[in-house]
Amino acid sequence: MELKTVIALPDEVFAAAEVLARRLGLSRGALYAEAVAEFVACQRRRGVTERLDAVSAQSLAPDRGAGGVRPPACRPRGPPD
């Protein structure tokens, strides 16, 4: 199922997205769908990491610290070089 939506973007963001979509050979809708899907997945991973860090902090001895494993920072996919 696909839904259509209307969003407001700053002019410079819209223009940059148009250039990127052309460079990647994607439609505007495909570019936005991929960007949103990646952002959602990244936020889910971040939430899991935060919960694991909380559990780890509770189970480790105070003198060892919590030091959870961090996933890579959430970054959008760039154009191929």
matplotlib code that plots the C-alpha trace (Angstrom):
import matplotlib.pyplot as plt

x = [0.0, 1.3, 0.0, 0.5, 1.4, 2.2, 5.2, 6.8, 10.6, 12.9, 13.8, 17.5, 16.6, 14.2, 16.7, 19.5, 17.1, 16.2, 19.9, 20.6, 17.6, 18.8, 22.3, 21.2, 18.6, 15.7, 12.3, 11.7, 9.3, 11.8, 14.5, 12.2, 10.9, 14.4, 15.5, 12.6, 13.0, 16.7, 16.0, 13.3, 15.7, 18.5, 16.2, 15.1, 18.7, 19.5, 16.6, 17.8, 21.3, 20.1, 18.1, 21.0, 23.3, 20.8, 20.7, 24.5, 24.9, 22.7, 24.5, 28.2, 30.1, 30.3, 34.1, 33.9, 31.5, 28.8, 30.6, 28.0, 28.8, 27.7, 26.4, 27.7, 26.2, 23.0, 24.1, 22.1, 23.5, 25.5, 25.9, 28.5, 31.9]
y = [0.0, 3.5, 6.7, 10.1, 13.0, 16.7, 18.1, 21.5, 21.7, 24.6, 25.6, 24.7, 21.2, 20.6, 21.7, 19.5, 16.5, 17.1, 17.1, 14.0, 12.1, 12.8, 11.8, 8.5, 7.8, 7.8, 9.5, 12.2, 9.9, 7.0, 9.3, 10.6, 7.1, 5.7, 8.6, 8.3, 4.5, 4.9, 7.5, 5.3, 2.3, 4.4, 5.7, 2.1, 1.0, 3.9, 3.0, -0.6, 0.6, 2.9, 0.1, -2.2, 0.4, 0.8, -2.9, -3.1, -0.2, -2.0, -5.3, -4.1, -3.5, 0.3, 0.3, -1.1, 1.4, 1.0, 1.6, 0.2, -0.6, 2.3, 1.7, 3.9, 7.4, 7.7, 9.1, 9.4, 7.5, 9.8, 9.8, 7.4, 8.9]
z = [0.0, -0.8, 0.6, -0.8, 1.4, 1.1, 3.0, 3.2, 2.7, 2.8, -0.8, -0.4, 0.9, -2.0, -4.5, -3.0, -3.0, -6.7, -7.6, -5.5, -6.9, -10.5, -9.7, -8.1, -10.8, -8.3, -8.5, -5.9, -4.1, -4.1, -2.6, 0.1, 0.9, 1.2, 3.4, 5.8, 5.9, 6.8, 9.4, 11.1, 11.1, 12.6, 15.3, 16.1, 16.4, 18.6, 20.9, 21.2, 22.0, 24.7, 26.3, 26.2, 27.7, 30.6, 31.2, 31.0, 33.4, 36.0, 35.7, 35.7, 38.9, 39.7, 39.3, 35.7, 34.2, 31.7, 28.4, 26.0, 22.4, 20.1, 16.6, 13.8, 13.8, 11.7, 8.4, 5.1, 2.1, -0.1, -3.8, -5.2, -5.7]

ax = plt.figure().add_subplot(projection="3d")
ax.plot(x, y, z, "-o")
ax.set_aspect("equal")
plt.show()
